[in-house]
Amino acid sequence: MSLLAQSIINGLITGSIYALVAAGYSLIYSTNNFMHFAHGISVVAAGYMVYWLFTLAGTPFYATCLITILLSALFGLAMYRLIYLPLQRRGSSNVILLIASIGILIFFQNIIQIAFGSGVKLIGYIEVSRGIAFPGGITMTVLQIVILLISGIIFIMLYQFMQKTKLGRNMRAVSNNKELASIVGIDHIRISDFSFLIGSALAGVAGILVALEQNLSPLMGTNLMIKGFTGAVIGGINYVPGSIIGSFVLGMAENLGILVLPSGYKDAIAFSLLFLFLLFKPNGILGKKEGRFDK
Amino acid sequence: MIFSAYQTHIFILIFIYIILVVSLNLALGYTGLLNLGHVAFFGIGAYTSALLALEGLTYIAAMIAAGLFASVFGYLLVIATDRLRGDYLAMATLGFSFVVYSLLLNLRDVTRGAMGIPGIPKPTILDFTIRTNDQYLIFVLLVCAISVFIMYRIVNSPFGKLLEATRDNAVCLRVLGKNTLSLKYKAMMISAFFAGISGSLYAHYITFIDPTSFYISELILVLTIVIVGGLGSIKGSIVATALIIYIPEVLRMLDLPSSVLGPARQAIYAVILITILMIRPKGLFGKVDLE
């Protein structure tokens, strides 16, 4: 019984990291309508930023986090302005943008590998790795509780932002109908700027948490991206709350799945779910019907 | 011996990649079948051929089996993704290569997982065993010439014109009473078949394979070559393969440590890919744009 409870808790923790990746990804997808696959490398770059600033340079932890989130946001904006926007201006199709974004991911993955080596890196912020035992035979580290709390707070803030603020409403307007939005005077390039800033800042937060929770490796970007993307597809890629819920479903499926399957199949579970959803329910559980299926 | 040992190695790789790239161009360029999972066919071919040869099958039979098995997967991929369009199709085909990768990694009883398969025998053809790289070079050159010739004949046949018509205007073709779905199946299966053949040549040349050889970084290389050469141009694919495999060899003159050399090569491929997409997405000899 305690094994099951522990697996559910682990599923929630994994799910909340996937959800942070997926939320940013899906925010960018819904406003820009193309697959920003390089989002995964934003997460990894943020993780290495923490390693560099905190572990190597000895910057205070909270300052490190702040700088990392800021730089992540700017990194995302730079990708949009320097690569995607010029491509869009010359009329490239979504498929070309997707291929370019895979190129960006591979490029930075290898730059990180050259700069930091291919071995795994530890952040070594030990204050948060203390385990706490809960009734029912569940143990969680302080960090894992922090992950659950922070991601919960961020999701509520993101939802409020999308629903209540003018910028959030404009974003949803662009996501809903780009032409109509520009007719009523919404500058969609400015909205895209903000979607990349906010989405990549979320990737920064995810990167910090991943860096603390797991070991860092340059190659983890692809895997994280597939997980975030799978979560987004399960929940509905063009609908941010859906992609968050989908990520929790994925986290649960992985952690409950390895109760019956060998633990090596964790990734296979995610890949199979991704493929099945793309084939049979490409708009996800909660996604809007206007998805570009069969268009 | 005409070339240095290292040059021979590069030439062998170039000929193996020419088959792989031209086969992708057949599907992606000529037929307009978006496929970001082509390296999966390459991997399936490599594993099939290696495992069968280790079981004692003669090389030619193992190579043909590798092509056929890969083309079965090509058939499955078309069944699975026929209803998808645009970036959903792109992601589904990419997802297909992830599924194959994780199967290679996890079906440990068959593929030995991350440990890979060592000691793949060098090909033996009619009692003659290919031992040196020079002999292997001649062998790959032959297989490459035959494969490219067949694919060249295919795209220039009436059947090839139908494939191009599928790409340009499928609706029109259906009005004319042609079965476009069956054309797609055939194109993808031919494409996968030759990818499987090149996978087999690769496995028996390197003599060791593991799942990481058939993953996203390999995909970037193949896509870069096809796009640089140009969609729908076999000549472009051949020229681009030679160019792009050769360019990073400049790095060797800088005397970089091997831990930097590999990632630097990958980074260069990525830069070439992004640059060509931004400057000239049609590539060197391309006839069509990507979707």
Contacts between the chains, C-beta under 8 A, distances in Angstrom:
chain1	res1	chain2	res2	distance
A	34	B	87	6.6
A	35	B	87	5.2
A	35	B	90	7.3
A	35	B	91	6.5
A	83	B	274	6.5
A	83	B	278	7.5
A	86	B	278	6.0
A	87	B	277	6.5
A	87	B	278	6.2
A	90	B	278	7.6
A	90	B	281	8.0
A	92	B	277	6.8
A	92	B	281	6.5
A	93	B	86	7.8
A	93	B	289	7.4
A	93	B	290	6.2
A	93	B	291	4.6
A	94	B	86	5.8
A	94	B	87	4.7
A	94	B	90	7.9
A	94	B	291	7.8
A	95	B	34	6.2
A	95	B	86	6.7
A	95	B	87	6.2
A	95	B	90	5.3
A	95	B	290	5.5
A	95	B	291	4.8
A	96	B	277	5.6
A	96	B	281	6.2
A	96	B	290	5.5
A	96	B	291	7.8
A	98	B	87	5.5
A	98	B	90	5.3
A	98	B	91	7.7
A	99	B	36	7.7
A	99	B	90	8.0
A	99	B	223	6.2
A	99	B	227	7.5
A	99	B	273	7.1
A	99	B	277	6.7
A	99	B	290	7.6
A	100	B	273	7.4
A	100	B	274	5.4
A	100	B	277	5.1
A	100	B	278	7.8
A	102	B	36	7.9
A	102	B	216	7.1
A	102	B	219	7.6
A	102	B	220	6.5
A	102	B	223	7.9
A	103	B	220	6.4
A	103	B	224	7.9
A	103	B	270	4.5
A	103	B	271	7.9
A	103	B	273	4.3
A	103	B	274	4.6
A	103	B	277	7.6
A	104	B	270	7.2
A	104	B	274	6.8
A	106	B	216	6.9
A	106	B	217	6.0
A	106	B	220	4.9
A	106	B	266	6.0
A	106	B	267	7.6
A	106	B	269	7.4
A	106	B	270	4.4
A	107	B	267	5.3
A	107	B	270	3.7
A	107	B	271	6.3
A	107	B	274	7.3
A	109	B	266	7.8
A	110	B	263	3.8
A	110	B	264	7.1
A	110	B	266	4.4
A	110	B	267	4.1
A	110	B	270	7.2
A	111	B	263	7.6
A	111	B	267	6.0
A	113	B	263	4.2
A	114	B	260	5.4
A	114	B	263	4.9
A	114	B	264	6.4
A	114	B	267	7.4
A	117	B	259	6.9
A	118	B	259	6.9
A	118	B	263	7.7
A	222	B	215	8.0
A	222	B	216	5.5
A	226	B	98	6.1
A	229	B	91	7.3
A	233	B	91	7.8
A	262	B	106	7.8
A	264	B	105	7.2
A	264	B	106	5.0
A	264	B	108	7.5
A	264	B	113	7.3
A	265	B	106	5.7
A	267	B	102	5.1
A	267	B	105	7.6
A	267	B	106	7.9
A	268	B	99	7.7
A	268	B	102	4.4
A	268	B	103	7.1
A	268	B	106	5.4
A	271	B	95	6.6
A	271	B	98	4.7
A	271	B	99	4.8
A	271	B	102	5.0
A	272	B	99	6.6
A	274	B	95	5.0
A	274	B	98	7.3
A	275	B	80	7.7
A	275	B	92	6.9
A	275	B	95	4.8
A	275	B	96	6.9
A	275	B	99	5.6
A	278	B	84	7.0
A	278	B	88	6.3
A	278	B	91	6.2
A	278	B	92	4.4
A	278	B	95	6.0
A	279	B	80	5.7
A	279	B	81	7.3
A	279	B	83	8.0
A	279	B	84	7.6
A	279	B	92	6.7
A	282	B	84	6.9
A	282	B	88	5.3
A	291	B	88	7.9
A	292	B	85	7.0
A	292	B	86	5.7
A	292	B	87	7.4
A	292	B	88	6.7
A	293	B	83	7.7
A	293	B	84	7.1
A	293	B	85	7.3
A	293	B	88	6.3
A	294	B	83	6.2
A	294	B	84	7.6
A	294	B	85	6.0
A	295	B	85	5.6
A	295	B	86	6.6
